Amino acid sequence: MEITVTEHAKIRMQQRAISADMLDKLLEFGEIRFNGNGTEIVTFPKRVVKKLKTKLPHREFVSLEKHLKMYAVLTTDDELVTVGYRTRHLKMH
């Protein structure tokens, strides 16, 4: 998936210490859910985390582990709007 990163998303990535590599992992392995307002939210749900734990080498999983609450908001045109870390349940519209 080729995405366009908005200036807002670049700023949020820098503020929240989210590297391009971590974002790539989220987009590669994460699950996309439609939010109902024209956006998609990409997260690591529990079943994906279990799969990653068995699929990835131990060191790679350990480096990814602290980023498992990360999320990304995309438009349906594959434009990255923002990224962050969940502190509570994400509400879907």
N, C-alpha and C positions, 0 to 999 in steps of 0.2 A: 504494500500500500504506500503510495507516494503522497505525503501530506505537505501542506503549506503551513508554516508556523507564523502566527501573527506576532506583531511587536509585543502585544500584551502577554502572550504566552512565553515569549523569550524572557521578558522581565520576570514573570512568575517563576520560570525555571531557575533563573539566577537567584532570586530571593529565597526559593525553597530548596536550593541545592539539589536540583534534579538534573542529572546529566543527560546528554543526548543518548548515551548508551542505555541508561535506565528507561528512558522514554521508548527507545526501540524495543526493549524487552517487554514493556507493557503492551505496546502495539502488536508485537509478535505473539505473545502468549495470553494476553488479557482477553476478557470477554466483553463484547460490545452489547450494550442495552440501549434501546431507543428511549429517549426521554419524553417524547410527545410534543415538544416545543420546537422541533426542527433540529435538535442536537442529539448526539450519541454520547454515552458515557462509557469509557473503557476502564475496567477494574480487574483486580485479581480476586475472584470469588474463592471460597474455601476449596471447592473441588479442583480448581485450577492449581491452587497452591500445593495440594496433595500430589497432583500429577507432576508439577515442576520438581518437587522434592525427590521423586524417583527418576525423573528424566534427566535433570541437570547434574553435572559433577558437584560433589559436596562443596568445594570451595566457591564455585559459581553461585550455588544456592545460598550459601551463607552471606555472600556479598549482596545478594538481591533481597535477603530476608528483611532488612530494615526498611525496604521500599515497598513492601507488600500492601500497604494501605494507600498507595499512590493511586490517583485517578487522572484521567484526561477527558476533556470535553471537546468533541469534534463536531463540526457542522456536517450535514449530509454531503457536502462538496469536498470532504476530506481536508478541512481547514482546522488546525489546532487552535482552539479559542483560549483555553487555560489549562493549567495542571495544578495539582495540589495533593495534600494528604487528607484522607478521611479522618475526622475526629468523632463522627457519629454516622448513623445510617444515612445514606443518600436517598433523598425523596425523589420518586419518579412521578411525573405528571400523567 
